[in-house]
Amino acid sequence: MHAGLIAQALQMLAADPLRGVGPTARDLNVQQATMSLHIGPGGVCRQLDKLMEFPDYADHAESIRTSLRRLGHADQAEELLDASRGSKRLRPPGNSSAAARETTATARGTFSAQTLVSALSVIRRRQLATAEGRLDDPSLTQALHTSVGVAKGSLTNWVFSDGKLKKPATAIANMPGYAQERDEIRRLLVELGHAEAAQALPDGPVGRQQLGAKTIALALEMMAENPQRQRGEIALQVGVTLPTLLPYIGTKDANLEKIAALPGYATHVDSIRQSLQRMGRQDQAALLPRPQMTAPVEGSTSTGMSAQQLVDRANATLDKVVAVAELLRQDRPMTMWAATDSVGASKRVIRALLDERGAVRDRRDIEPALTDIDAAASRSLDTLLARLSERLDPTQPAAADEPPLKRLLLRAAGTASDRVLLVDRQTMDPGAGTRGRREAIYSQNPSLVHEPRSYAHDRQRQPLRWLSTMLRQQFPRTMEIQCYYDRAQRAIVVSGNATQVNVQIRDFVASGGMQRMLAEEAPQTLPSDAGRAERHRAKLLGRLNPGADPHPTPGSDEIFAAMAEGRFVVPMNSFRDTGTSVDVHAERRIADHLRAPVDRTQLAGTMRPCGTCADQIGAEPAEHRGPFWLSKAGRAGIDGDADIDRQARSGFGTSVTRARDGRLTFSHDTDSDSDA
């Protein structure tokens, strides 16, 4: 139970006073006995003190008080209000007695970041004790909540018994004391096997997330892919609490009217409709309300979009635009509204680009309906209209200045960063939310897919890659580690993406941690399904012995010697963007530290340089580069998108790795083609 479910139950009872607690519990997928502990006949709240102890109570307090007043329990609503102000103590419903349990709002304990650290630490001790057979360990002989020193209900609201978080990253980041305990929480989550959750945690407290249609679209997409997936797990994945999500997607049916009222509904209604259809809910998909378009000012045809928004949306759904145009051009044409609805295209995009007969509008007719028009926007529109005209009339030549590559935007969920890919301009994107989207994009760009390859011609990069992988395991907070051999100083420059991580790496090196890590014994054999991290660790530790290297070269010998002698440097340079301190990607940190051109043959890390870093370090055209990460660290100090446009015109596409298991990933660079 949580306050959000109680708030929903009270709303349902207030809307229909003849409704019983039992049917309400069933509709919310809660056992009636559990619901009855908190709500009695007529909607009376039975445990006001327990209700206020729920961590999400503050989010739903006003709704609960409103429902109680509608149900005729204004006295309970006022008690909750007074208690929240600390001016009155709570009492049970009915006649109070001296023996009744009373709890003041100010006496309630807060589940803080320190409490979470304690809980994760105990869970970790339990894991280790169980693995080592120490079944008499104190962490195993008493209940988890007792070991942590909190109420059982309070603990189970925040964390599972295996250490998996029950709350989204934003909720964890807003816990009291999070800034002080952030790194420890991340470390413990990684040790407990929840590295993805650790990476999702933001650096500091974040504002309350506004729920939008994009979040609902992502949640429904996950439900369509796996109908058995728990709603709570989906809520965590999209970055909201379960009580926030349930009023929209429900336990059986989606609340279409509430979804239609969310910000961004017009943009994401197509994805929502497709997910409902995949789930077998064709009736709901058909009943989705039409997006409410803002009425244009008299004499205006405003679409409510900027030029860049129109270009991005049209490029991402060009196949749908073409399909609508073809329907409008038939001998017995459909109306624009019917054609757009049947294809599932954006009505604002269609209205901007096409007339009633499916003809492509002239740019000069489109621009008055858009905002943020400048010379660059006009060029982008010209390119878009030329592409659209070429698709509808293949005999018409494409615009002479159209680049060979185009942008595709991959939006991310939660706190992750959006990415821009550069792929062949004829690539057909199945669209956000489509299963296997990445595979569909790169099946049309085979030259950008890189299988495991031979490192016979650059053996010196192998030990740098292996070291980067080991350090990435040691410092999971950073998304990337890069290592560079500075031949002038005969030292290895090591850097992560965050200043704080570099501080930790520096301390690790200074305390002898690096030498201890490299002095570990190499495994004699590896299982056939050993992961990348295991393989890289075994290779590096085994070849630090000069006699064990099957492919010695002068370059690799120099690097192994630097490792053996502990010649490491960690850049501590800081960066500012518009007056604010920011983190930047590891390649740019290394380049800034060197104050000299970067020899890319001596640079290797866990990931290939992103598009921005490749530009900054002067990568050659033939050098593979990853996506453009649209994060502060990825785009710090970059003004506008001129670098993206330049790479698109130069044909520098976004590479992707095909891992040994066949999946496509941006998470690591290309592996070697063998274990040699």
Secondary structure, 3 states (H helix, E strand, C coil): CCHHHHHHHHHHHHHCCCCCHHHHHHHCCCCHHHHHCCECHHHCECCHHHHHHCCCHHHHHHHHHHHHHHCCCHHHHHHHHHHHCCCCCCCCCCCCCCCCCCCCHHHCCCCCHHHHHHHHHHHHHHHHHHHCCCCCCHHHHCCHHHHHCCCHHHHHCCECCCCCECCCHHHHHCCCCHHHHHHHHHHHHHHCCCHHHHHHCCCCCCCCCCCCHHHHHHHHHHHHHCCCCCHHHHHHHHCCCHHHHHHHHCCCCCCHHHHHCCCCHHHHHHHHHHHHHHCCCHHHHHHCCCCCCCCCCCCCCCCCEEHHHHHHHHHHCHHHHHHHHHHHCCCCCCCHHHHHHHHCCCHHHHHHHECCCCCECCHHHHHHHEECCCHHHHHHHHHHHHHHHHHHCCCCCCCCCCCCEEEEEECCCCCCCCEEEEEECCCCCCCCCCCCHHHHHHHCCHHHEECCECCCCCCCHHHHHHHHHHHHHHCCCCCCEEEEEECCCCEEEEEECCHHHHHHHHHHHHCCHHHHHHCCCCCCCCCCCCCHHHHHHHHHHHHCCHHHCCCCCHHHHHHHHHHHCCCEECCCCCEEECCEEECCCHHHHHHHHHCCCCCHHHEEECCCCCHHHHHHCCCCCCCCECCEECCHHHHCCCCCCHHHHHHHHHCCCECEEECCCCCEECCCCCCECCCC
